[in-house]
Amino acid sequence: MQEIQRVIRISWIVTLSLALIFIITGSLFVKAQQLEAKQTFMVRMRDGVRLATDVYLPEGPGPFPAILIRTPYNKDALSGLGLEGKKRGYAIVIQDTRGRFASEGANLPFETDARDGYDTLEWLTKQPWCNGKIGTFGGSALGITQLLLASTGTHRITAQHITVGAPSLYFDATYPGGEFRKSMIEDWLRITKFHPDALNIWRNHPTYDAYWKGVDLENKYEKVDCPAVHIGGWFDIFAQGTINAFLGYQTKGGPNARGKQKLIIGPWTHAVFQDKAGELTFPNAKNPPTNYGDAWRWFDHYLKGVDNGVDKEPAVTYYVMGDVTDPDAPGNEWRTANTWPPVKAEPTPLYLQPDKKLSWEKPTKSGKLVYTYDPKNPVPTIGGYQLTIPAGPMDQRKIEERPDVLVFTSAPLNKPLEVTGKVKVILWVSSDTPDTDFVARLCDVYPDGRSYNICEGIIRACFREGFTQPKWLKPGQIYRLEIDLWSTSIIFNKGHRIRLHITSSSYPGFESNPNTAKLVYNPSDAKIAHNTIHIDAQHPSYILLPVVKKK
């Protein structure tokens, strides 16, 4: 438990203080006499529930630009941020979300954050000390509250600064690929002491239904109408969500959003702006070359009208990973671009072969590979997109010898290969059970044999045609599945090999599918599945890589 709390603390506090460049010396907790610098209001929501809200006002008559921070992690923990902001001439408004700490209401995560944020903004604009220029700020859950607020269509937001946020609580957070994200969700809800009903509610909504659509920005981007910074990491729990939010604001938002977004994405886990992720250290990873990661500069421009150039910098700042052991290897560098994807990549299939090789050529021989998946003996999760267990790139060899992990490997590359963009896997599969999972993992294999996970994905087979209604498998019938491995940017160095894992579990990162025709799992019903990957000219299974061709 202490280790879990340490990881959570790093994710939340480091992300807020270090990664967002709100550099605050000393502890975020301040001495008792400093608390006199704030005022506390119980702000009434439309249903009568009151939310505890601290306000830190600068010296002078005002009115001032304001920065709103809505947190489930205790507003008192951000007192230092309030004091720093008031010194810089901002009214800093920090609110406990509904049911949390000093706020009234039901202690359930995110259910009312859209409307509560909207009501808080309406209250804020009526205060005599607010000049109507309002920014919102925060990371992780504080980033999610910002995204939900933007989904309301409010025009009160002048600018946002969002780190590691999830625009879709279903697809980005709780049920990627339709499978429950066990360790992250269960640990987070328990450690943060949300009401036990929260876990029951989320587990009892396994499909993308009205509940999840109500806390989803993905179908509401046209309501967003402000410039924003979006910061994420290739190994973050919300890696693809950060990119999706950037693209949604940038291409579908209102006139004040479209074309005015910024994206920074590095080789980071949930604790961003670090050189080390998992077992690898990436050169200069914590120092992106653009300045909009500095939230003060961002807000100075949009809330105070300071011409500091942040709006003129390239829209996209991204890190291209490479071989971290070879100083002459390509990659391991920051690049900038004006769009995402940042370069024209050609979707290139790398085909699975019956002899477990990967080849650029379609299979000419017919074959199939069968493995046994036992839910009571799942493949352990090693690194990847994790929060409460160790995250990032880690050597996968300890699971590659398991018979329930199919390992497909290319020949050593005769020249470097850049992959930048969205990665997918297309599988032709069959099973002897009505439901099961398929997990795909892309790895970079170093010449000495180390095999590091780069990106990965999962699909619950019953959701192969959509996530609103299950369609159970018929024994022995062949189905086409598409697995989303999210996005990455990496140059596989000369002499490295590309590797793909295919398996049916990754525990406790994900729930182990018990292979039954039940949407809500009952572990006691679990049974063994015999899963088949089909490999032939009519059923070519492959990984689709966004390959950047060199001019």
C-alpha positions in Angstrom: 0.0 0.0 0.0 2.8 2.4 0.8 4.3 1.9 -2.7 1.0 2.5 -4.3 0.5 5.7 -2.4 4.0 6.8 -3.4 3.3 6.2 -7.1 0.0 8.0 -6.8 1.6 10.9 -5.0 4.3 11.2 -7.7 1.6 11.1 -10.4 -0.5 13.8 -8.9 1.9 16.1 -7.0 4.8 15.9 -9.4 2.5 16.3 -12.4 1.0 19.4 -10.9 4.1 21.1 -9.6 7.0 20.0 -11.7 5.5 18.9 -15.0 3.2 21.9 -15.4 6.1 24.3 -14.7 4.3 25.9 -11.8 7.6 25.7 -10.0 6.8 26.3 -6.3 9.6 26.1 -3.8 9.0 24.3 -0.6 5.9 22.2 0.2 2.5 22.7 -1.3 1.3 22.7 2.2 1.7 26.1 3.8 1.9 27.3 7.4 -1.2 28.2 9.2 -0.7 32.0 9.1 -0.4 31.9 5.4 -3.9 30.6 5.1 -5.1 34.1 6.0 -4.3 34.9 2.4 -7.4 33.1 1.1 -11.1 33.4 1.4 -13.4 30.3 1.4 -16.8 30.3 -0.2 -19.4 27.6 -0.2 -20.6 28.0 -3.8 -24.1 26.8 -4.5 -24.8 24.5 -7.4 -28.1 24.4 -9.3 -29.4 21.5 -7.2 -28.5 23.3 -3.9 -25.3 21.4 -3.1 -22.5 23.7 -2.0 -18.9 23.2 -3.0 -16.0 24.5 -0.9 -14.0 27.0 -2.9 -10.8 28.8 -1.9 -10.0 32.2 -3.5 -6.5 33.8 -3.4 -6.6 37.4 -4.5 -3.7 39.6 -5.5 -3.0 42.9 -3.7 -4.7 45.9 -5.2 -8.3 46.9 -6.3 -8.7 44.5 -9.2 -10.5 43.2 -11.0 -8.1 40.4 -11.9 -7.9 37.5 -14.4 -8.7 34.2 -12.7 -7.5 30.6 -12.9 -10.0 27.9 -11.8 -8.7 24.6 -10.5 -11.2 21.9 -9.6 -9.8 19.0 -7.7 -10.9 15.8 -5.9 -7.6 15.7 -4.1 -8.2 18.4 -1.4 -7.9 22.1 -2.3 -5.8 22.7 0.8 -2.9 20.7 -0.9 -2.7 23.4 -3.5 -2.3 26.4 -1.2 1.2 27.1 -2.4 -0.1 27.3 -5.9 -2.7 29.8 -4.8 0.0 32.0 -3.1 2.2 31.8 -6.2 -0.6 32.8 -8.5 -1.7 35.8 -6.4 1.9 37.1 -6.5 1.7 36.9 -10.3 -1.5 38.9 -10.4 -4.1 36.2 -10.8 -7.1 35.4 -8.7 -6.6 31.7 -8.0 -9.8 29.7 -7.4 -9.4 26.2 -6.1 -12.5 24.0 -5.5 -13.1 20.7 -3.9 -15.2 18.7 -6.3 -18.6 17.4 -5.2 -18.5 15.1 -2.2 -14.8 15.6 -1.6 -13.2 17.0 1.5 -15.0 20.2 2.4 -17.6 20.0 -0.3 -21.1 18.7 0.0 -22.8 16.1 -2.1 -22.4 12.5 -3.3 -18.8 11.2 -3.2 -18.8 9.8 -6.8 -16.1 10.7 -9.4 -16.8 12.9 -12.4 -20.6 12.3 -12.6 -21.5 16.0 -12.1 -18.3 17.7 -12.9 -19.5 19.1 -16.2 -22.5 21.0 -14.7 -20.7 21.8 -11.4 -17.9 23.4 -13.4 -20.4 25.3 -15.4 -22.2 26.6 -12.3 -18.9 27.5 -10.7 -17.9 29.6 -13.8 -21.2 31.4 -13.7 -20.6 32.2 -10.0 -17.0 33.3 -10.8 -18.0 35.7 -13.5 -20.3 37.5 -11.1 -17.6 38.3 -8.6 -16.4 41.9 -8.5 -12.8 40.8 -8.4 -13.0 38.8 -11.6 -12.5 40.7 -14.9 -14.0 37.9 -17.0 -10.7 36.5 -18.3 -10.7 32.9 -16.9 -8.3 30.1 -17.4 -8.6 26.5 -16.1 -5.6 24.4 -15.0 -4.7 20.9 -13.8 -3.4 17.4 -14.5 -4.8 13.9 -14.3 -8.2 14.1 -12.6 -7.9 17.9 -12.6 -7.4 17.6 -16.4 -10.6 15.5 -16.7 -12.6 18.1 -14.8 -11.4 20.7 -17.4 -12.4 18.5 -20.3 -15.8 17.9 -18.9 -16.3 21.6 -18.3 -15.4 22.4 -21.9 -18.0 19.9 -23.0 -20.8 22.1 -21.7 -20.4 24.7 -24.4 -19.6 27.4 -21.9 -18.1 30.6 -23.4 -16.7 31.7 -20.1 -13.3 29.9 -20.5 -10.6 32.1 -22.1 -7.9 29.4 -22.1 -7.0 25.9 -20.6 -3.8 24.1 -19.7 -4.5 20.4 -19.5 -2.0 17.6 -18.6 -2.6 13.9 -18.9 -6.4 14.1 -19.2 -8.9 11.7 -20.6 -11.7 13.1 -22.9 -13.5 9.7 -22.8 -13.8 8.0 -19.4 -15.0 4.8 -21.1 -12.4 4.5 -23.9 -9.5 6.3 -22.5 -9.7 5.3 -18.8 -12.1 2.6 -17.6 -12.8 0.2 -20.6 -10.1 0.6 -23.4 -11.1 -1.9 -26.0 -14.1 -2.8 -23.9 -12.1 -4.5 -21.1 -12.1 -3.3 -17.5 -8.8 -1.6 -16.5 -8.6 -3.4 -13.2 -5.6 -2.2 -11.2 -5.8 1.4 -12.1 -9.5 1.9 -11.5 -9.8 -0.3 -8.4 -6.6 1.1 -6.7 -7.5 4.7 -7.6 -11.0 4.5 -6.3 -9.9 2.8 -3.1 -6.9 4.9 -2.3 -8.7 8.2 -2.9 -11.6 7.0 -0.8 -14.4 7.5 -3.2 -17.7 5.9 -2.1 -17.7 2.1 -2.7 -20.7 2.6 -5.0 -18.4 4.2 -7.5 -16.7 0.9 -8.3 -20.0 -0.9 -8.5 -21.4 1.7 -10.8 -18.5 1.6 -13.2 -18.4 -2.2 -13.2 -22.1 -2.4 -13.9 -21.8 -0.3 -17.0 -19.5 -2.5 -19.2 -20.9 -1.1 -22.5 -20.6 2.4 -23.9 -24.1 3.4 -22.8 -25.9 6.6 -21.8 -24.0 6.7 -18.5 -20.6 6.9 -20.2 -21.8 9.2 -23.0 -22.8 11.7 -20.3 -19.2 12.0 -19.2 -17.6 12.0 -22.6 -16.2 14.9 -24.6 -15.5 12.9 -27.8 -19.0 13.5 -29.2 -19.1 17.2 -28.1 -16.0 18.8 -29.5 -18.0 21.4 -31.4 -19.0 22.9 -28.0 -15.4 23.6 -27.1 -14.4 27.2 -27.7 -11.0 28.1 -26.2 -7.3 27.7 -26.9 -5.7 25.0 -24.8 -2.4 23.2 -24.1 -2.5 19.4 -24.1 0.4 17.5 -22.4 0.9 13.8 -22.4 3.3 10.9 -22.6 3.8 7.9 -24.9 3.5 5.6 -21.8 0.9 7.6 -19.9 -2.4 6.0 -18.9 -4.2 8.5 -21.2 -1.7 8.7 -24.0 -4.1 8.5 -26.9 -6.7 10.6 -25.0 -4.3 13.5 -24.9 -3.9 13.3 -28.7 -7.6 12.9 -29.3 -8.4 15.9 -27.2 -5.9 18.0 -29.0 -7.3 16.9 -32.4 -10.9 17.4 -31.3 -10.3 20.9 -30.1 -8.1 21.7 -33.1 -10.3 20.5 -35.9 -13.8 20.3 -34.5 -14.0 23.1 -31.9 -15.5 26.6 -32.1 -13.8 29.6 -33.6 -11.8 30.3 -30.4 -10.6 26.7 -30.3 -10.0 25.6 -33.9 -6.4 26.0 -35.0 -5.4 27.4 -31.6 -4.3 24.2 -29.8 -0.9 23.1 -28.6 0.3 19.5 -28.0 3.4 18.3 -26.1 4.0 14.6 -25.9 7.2 13.0 -24.6 8.5 9.5 -23.6 6.7 9.8 -20.2 4.5 7.9 -17.9 1.8 9.6 -15.9 4.5 11.7 -14.2 5.5 13.8 -17.1 8.6 16.0 -17.8 11.0 13.2 -16.7 14.0 11.7 -18.5 13.4 8.2 -17.1 10.4 6.0 -18.0 10.2 2.4 -16.9 13.7 0.8 -17.4 14.9 3.3 -20.0 16.3 6.8 -19.7 15.7 9.1 -22.7 18.2 11.9 -23.4 16.9 15.4 -22.7 13.3 14.1 -22.5 12.3 16.5 -19.7 13.2 19.6 -21.7 10.9 20.2 -24.7 12.0 23.1 -26.9 8.7 25.1 -26.9 7.5 27.3 -24.0 3.8 26.7 -23.9 4.4 23.9 -21.3 5.0 26.8 -18.9 1.4 27.5 -17.8 2.2 30.9 -16.5 3.4 32.0 -19.9 0.3 30.5 -21.5 -2.0 32.3 -19.1 0.0 35.6 -19.3 -0.7 35.7 -23.0 -4.3 34.7 -23.0 -5.5 36.2 -19.7 -3.3 39.3 -19.6 -2.6 39.9 -23.3 1.2 39.7 -22.9 2.8 39.3 -26.4 5.3 36.6 -25.3 5.1 34.5 -28.5 3.5 31.3 -27.1 0.7 31.5 -29.6 3.1 31.7 -32.5 5.1 28.5 -31.6 4.5 25.3 -33.5 1.3 23.5 -32.6 3.0 20.1 -31.9 6.1 19.3 -29.9 6.8 15.6 -29.8 9.7 13.3 -28.8 10.9 10.6 -31.2 12.3 7.7 -29.2 15.3 5.6 -30.3 18.0 3.2 -29.1 19.0 4.7 -25.7 22.2 2.7 -25.5 23.8 4.0 -28.8 24.7 7.7 -28.7 24.9 7.7 -32.5 21.5 6.1 -33.0 18.8 8.2 -34.8 15.9 9.5 -32.7 15.9 10.4 -29.0 15.2 14.0 -30.0 12.5 16.6 -29.8 10.7 17.7 -33.0 8.1 20.3 -33.8 5.3 20.3 -36.3 2.1 22.2 -37.2 -0.2 19.2 -37.4 -0.7 15.7 -36.1 0.3 13.3 -37.4 3.4 15.4 -37.7 4.8 13.7 -40.8 3.3 11.9 -43.7 3.5 8.2 -42.7 2.5 5.3 -44.9 0.4 2.7 -43.2 2.5 -0.4 -43.8 1.4 -4.0 -42.8 4.0 -6.2 -41.2 2.5 -9.7 -41.5 2.4 -12.6 -39.0 3.8 -15.8 -40.4 3.0 -19.4 -39.3 6.6 -19.8 -38.2 6.2 -16.8 -35.8 8.2 -14.5 -37.9 7.1 -11.0 -39.0 7.5 -10.2 -42.7 6.6 -7.3 -45.0 5.3 -10.0 -47.4 1.9 -11.6 -47.1 1.9 -15.2 -45.9 2.1 -17.7 -48.7 1.6 -20.8 -46.6 -1.6 -21.5 -44.7 -1.3 -21.9 -41.0 -2.9 -21.3 -37.6 -1.5 -21.0 -34.1 -3.5 -22.2 -31.1 -2.8 -21.3 -27.5 -4.6 -22.0 -24.2 -5.8 -19.1 -22.1 -6.6 -19.9 -18.5 -8.2 -16.9 -16.7 -6.9 -18.4 -13.4 -3.3 -18.2 -14.7 -3.2 -14.9 -16.6 -0.2 -13.3 -18.2 1.2 -10.7 -15.8 1.3 -7.1 -16.7 4.8 -5.7 -17.1 5.1 -2.0 -17.6 3.0 -0.1 -20.2 0.2 2.3 -19.6 0.0 1.9 -15.8 -0.8 4.1 -12.8 -0.5 2.1 -9.5 1.9 -0.6 -10.8 5.3 0.1 -12.4 4.8 1.8 -15.8 6.7 2.4 -19.0 9.0 0.4 -21.2 10.3 -2.8 -19.5 12.0 -5.9 -20.6 9.3 -8.4 -21.6 11.4 -11.5 -21.9 10.1 -12.9 -18.6 6.7 -13.4 -20.2 7.8 -14.3 -23.7 8.6 -17.9 -22.8 5.0 -18.5 -21.7 3.0 -20.9 -24.0 0.0 -18.5 -23.9 2.0 -15.6 -25.4 2.6 -15.9 -29.1 5.8 -14.0 -30.0 6.3 -12.9 -33.6 9.7 -11.3 -34.5 11.1 -9.7 -37.6 14.6 -10.2 -39.0 17.2 -7.6 -37.8 16.6 -4.3 -39.6 19.3 -3.4 -42.2 18.6 0.3 -41.7 16.7 2.4 -39.2 12.9 2.5 -39.4 10.8 5.4 -38.1 7.2 4.7 -36.9 5.2 7.8 -36.0 1.5 7.8 -35.6 -1.4 5.4 -34.8 -0.6 1.7 -34.6 -3.2 -1.0 -35.2 -3.2 -4.8 -35.3 -5.6 -6.8 -37.5 -6.2 -10.4 -36.4 -8.3 -13.2 -37.8 -9.3 -15.3 -34.8 -11.5 -18.1 -33.6 -12.2 -19.5 -30.1 -14.1 -22.3 -28.5 -15.7 -19.9 -26.0 -18.4 -17.2 -26.5 -16.1 -14.4 -25.4 -12.4 -13.8 -24.7 -9.8 -11.1 -25.0 -7.0 -10.5 -27.4 -4.0 -8.4 -26.4 -1.4 -7.1 -28.8 2.0 -5.5 -27.8 4.6 -3.9 -30.0 8.2 -4.3 -28.8 11.6 -3.0 -29.8 14.2 -5.8 -29.5 17.7 -4.7 -28.9 20.7 -6.6 -30.4 21.4 -8.2 -27.0 17.9 -9.6 -26.8 16.2 -7.1 -24.5 12.6 -6.7 -25.6 10.9 -3.4 -24.6 7.2 -2.7 -24.9 6.5 0.4 -27.0 2.7 0.4 -27.3 -0.1 -2.0 -26.7 -3.9 -2.6 -26.9 -6.7 -5.0 -26.1 -10.1 -5.9 -27.5 -12.9 -7.8 -25.8 -14.0 -10.1 -28.6 -17.7 -9.6 -28.0 -17.2 -5.8 -28.8 -15.5 -6.4 -32.1 -18.4 -4.7 -34.0 -19.0 -1.9 -31.5 -19.1 -1.2 -27.8 -22.9 -0.6 -27.2 -24.0 -4.2 -27.6 -22.1 -7.5 -27.3 -22.0 -10.1 -30.1 -20.9 -13.4 -28.7 -18.6 -15.7 -30.6 -19.7 -18.9 -32.2 -17.3 -21.8 -31.6 -14.9 -22.3 -34.4 -16.1 -19.4 -36.6 -13.4 -17.1 -37.8 -13.7 -13.3 -37.0 -11.8 -10.2 -38.0 -10.6 -8.1 -35.0 -9.0 -4.7 -34.9 -6.9 -3.8 -31.9 -6.0 -0.2 -31.2 -2.4 0.1 -29.9 -2.7 3.9 -29.6 0.1 6.1 -31.0 3.8 6.3 -30.7 6.9 7.8 -32.3 10.1 5.7 -32.4 13.0 4.9 -34.7 13.8 1.2 -34.6 17.6 1.3 -35.0 19.6 -0.8 -37.5 20.2 -4.2 -36.1 17.1 -4.1 -33.9 14.1 -6.3 -34.5 10.4 -5.6 -34.3 8.4 -7.9 -32.2 4.7 -8.4 -31.6 3.0 -10.3 -28.7 -0.4 -11.8 -29.2 -2.1 -13.2 -26.0 -5.4 -13.0 -24.1 -4.6 -11.4 -20.8 -2.5 -8.8 -19.1 -3.2 -9.0 -15.4 -3.8 -6.9 -13.2 -3.5 -4.2 -15.7 -6.8 -5.5 -17.2 -9.5 -7.8 -15.8 -9.0 -11.4 -16.9 -11.8 -12.3 -19.2 -13.5 -15.5 -17.8 -14.6 -16.5 -21.4 -18.3 -16.6 -20.6 -21.3 -15.0 -22.3 -21.9 -12.5 -19.5 -21.3 -8.8 -19.7 -20.7 -8.4 -15.9 -18.0 -10.9 -14.9 -18.3 -13.5 -12.2 -14.9 -15.0 -11.7 -16.4 -18.2 -10.3 -17.8 -18.9 -13.8 -14.3 -18.8 -15.5 -13.4 -21.4 -18.0 -10.4 -22.1 -20.2 -10.4 -20.9 -23.8 -8.5 -22.3 -26.7 -7.8 -19.4 -29.0 -6.6 -19.5 -32.6 -4.8 -17.0 -34.7 -5.4 -17.6 -38.4 -2.6 -16.9 -40.8 -3.0 -17.4 -44.6 -3.7 -15.5 -47.8 -7.4 -15.2 -47.1 -6.9 -14.3 -43.4 -3.7 -12.2 -43.3 -3.1 -11.1 -39.7 -0.8 -8.1 -39.4 0.4 -5.1 -37.5 -0.2 -1.8 -39.3 2.7 0.5 -38.7 2.8 4.2 -39.7 6.2 4.1 -41.4 7.9 7.3 -42.2 9.7 7.1 -45.6 13.0 8.9 -45.8 13.3 11.3 -48.8 
